[in-house]
Amino acid sequence: MKRETLFLKIALVLIGLPIFALAMFILPIIAREAAIYYPAYLVYSIIGSIYITAIPFYFALYQAYKLLSYIDKNNAFSELSVKSLKYIKYCATMIGCIYGAGMPFFYYIGEKDDAPGLILIGIVFTIAPVVIAVFAAVLQKLLQNAIDIKQDNDLTI
């Protein structure tokens, strides 16, 4: 395993661990406390959407790990890498759409508590995955163009 990708693989694991700890330990406590002040359907829909977005989040981390493995094997310019970037793009889009659908709940809580900063936090949670999806789409297109050029050069005598 190469040193450059080892650091990135460790970073992927370190990104995944706090999210796992948040989902297992902190979110249930927050849900119990928030259920006292807000209607249960509101609290559990927000907490449920966070749990639902954990699935594409971890799938995208797995695809990033696979992409780093392809780089280790000197197989970065392959259709497998393009496929991994495509899955990362889809996962990020899915996360952004789920949080975007949950924005009315953030708005309701922000209005009830008179906390406009909460709405901004919801917007950040919606826009950040979309930015990641756009970046993954650009990388996917560039990688596909590089693969096409490489194949054209390999066929040229």
C-alpha positions in Angstrom: 0.0 0.0 0.0 1.4 3.4 -1.0 1.9 6.0 1.6 -0.1 8.7 -0.1 -3.2 6.7 -0.4 -2.8 5.2 3.1 -3.2 8.6 4.6 -6.3 9.2 2.5 -7.7 5.8 3.5 -7.1 6.6 7.1 -8.9 9.9 6.6 -11.9 8.1 5.1 -12.1 5.9 8.2 -11.7 8.9 10.5 -14.6 10.7 8.6 -16.8 7.7 9.0 -16.3 7.1 12.7 -17.8 10.4 14.1 -20.8 10.0 11.9 -21.3 6.5 13.2 -20.9 7.7 16.8 -23.4 10.5 16.2 -25.9 8.1 14.8 -25.6 5.5 17.5 -25.1 7.6 20.6 -25.9 11.3 20.2 -29.0 11.4 17.9 -31.2 9.2 20.2 -30.5 11.5 23.1 -31.3 14.6 20.9 -34.5 12.9 19.7 -35.6 12.2 23.3 -34.9 15.8 24.4 -36.5 17.4 21.3 -39.6 15.3 21.6 -40.5 17.2 24.7 -40.6 20.6 22.9 -41.7 19.7 19.4 -44.3 17.3 17.9 -43.0 13.8 17.6 -43.7 13.6 13.8 -41.4 16.6 13.3 -38.5 15.3 15.5 -38.6 11.7 14.2 -38.9 12.9 10.5 -35.7 14.9 10.9 -33.9 12.2 12.8 -35.1 9.6 10.3 -33.8 11.6 7.4 -30.4 11.8 9.1 -30.4 8.0 9.5 -31.6 7.5 5.9 -28.8 9.7 4.6 -26.2 7.7 6.5 -26.7 4.8 3.9 -25.6 6.8 0.8 -22.9 8.5 2.9 -21.3 5.2 3.9 -21.7 3.9 0.3 -19.9 7.0 -1.0 -17.1 6.4 1.5 -16.8 2.8 0.4 -16.6 4.0 -3.3 -14.0 6.5 -2.4 -12.0 3.7 -0.7 -12.3 1.6 -3.8 -11.2 4.5 -5.9 -8.1 4.8 -3.7 -7.5 1.1 -4.1 -7.6 1.5 -7.9 -5.0 4.3 -7.6 -2.8 1.9 -5.5 -3.0 -0.7 -8.2 -2.1 1.8 -10.9 -5.5 1.4 -12.3 -6.8 4.9 -11.8 -7.5 5.6 -15.5 -10.1 2.8 -15.9 -13.9 2.4 -16.3 -14.0 1.2 -12.7 -12.8 4.6 -11.4 -15.4 6.3 -13.6 -18.0 4.0 -12.1 -16.9 4.8 -8.5 -17.1 8.5 -9.2 -20.6 8.1 -10.7 -21.8 6.3 -7.6 -20.3 9.1 -5.4 -22.1 11.6 -7.5 -25.4 9.8 -7.1 -24.9 9.4 -3.4 -24.2 13.1 -2.9 -27.2 14.0 -5.0 -29.4 11.7 -2.9 -28.1 13.2 0.3 -28.7 16.8 -0.9 -32.2 15.9 -2.1 -33.2 14.3 1.2 -32.0 17.3 3.2 -33.6 19.6 0.7 -36.9 17.8 1.3 -36.4 18.2 5.0 -35.9 22.0 4.8 -39.6 22.8 5.7 -39.0 21.0 9.0 -35.9 23.2 9.6 -38.0 26.2 8.7 -40.7 25.3 11.2 -38.3 24.7 14.1 -36.4 28.0 13.2 -39.6 29.9 13.2 -40.9 28.4 16.4 -37.6 29.1 18.3 -36.9 32.3 16.5 -33.5 30.9 15.4 -32.7 32.0 11.8 -29.3 30.4 12.1 -30.9 27.0 12.1 -32.3 27.6 8.7 -28.8 28.5 7.4 -27.5 25.3 8.9 -30.2 23.4 7.0 -29.2 25.2 3.8 -25.6 24.3 4.3 -26.5 20.6 4.8 -28.5 20.8 1.6 -25.9 22.7 -0.6 -22.7 20.9 0.6 -23.6 17.5 -0.9 -24.7 19.2 -4.1 -21.3 20.8 -4.4 -19.7 17.4 -3.8 -21.9 15.9 -6.5 -20.9 18.6 -9.0 -17.2 18.1 -8.2 -17.6 14.3 -8.7 -19.4 14.9 -12.0 -16.6 17.1 -13.2 -14.0 14.6 -12.2 -16.0 11.8 -13.8 -16.2 13.7 -17.1 -12.5 14.5 -17.0 -11.5 11.0 -16.2 -13.8 9.6 -19.0 -12.2 12.1 -21.5 -8.7 11.0 -20.4 -9.6 7.3 -20.8 -11.0 8.0 -24.3 -7.8 9.9 -25.3 -5.7 7.1 -23.9 -7.7 4.5 -25.9 -7.4 6.5 -29.0 -3.6 6.8 -28.5 -3.3 3.1 -27.8 -5.1 2.3 -31.1 -2.8 4.7 -33.1 0.2 3.0 -34.6 
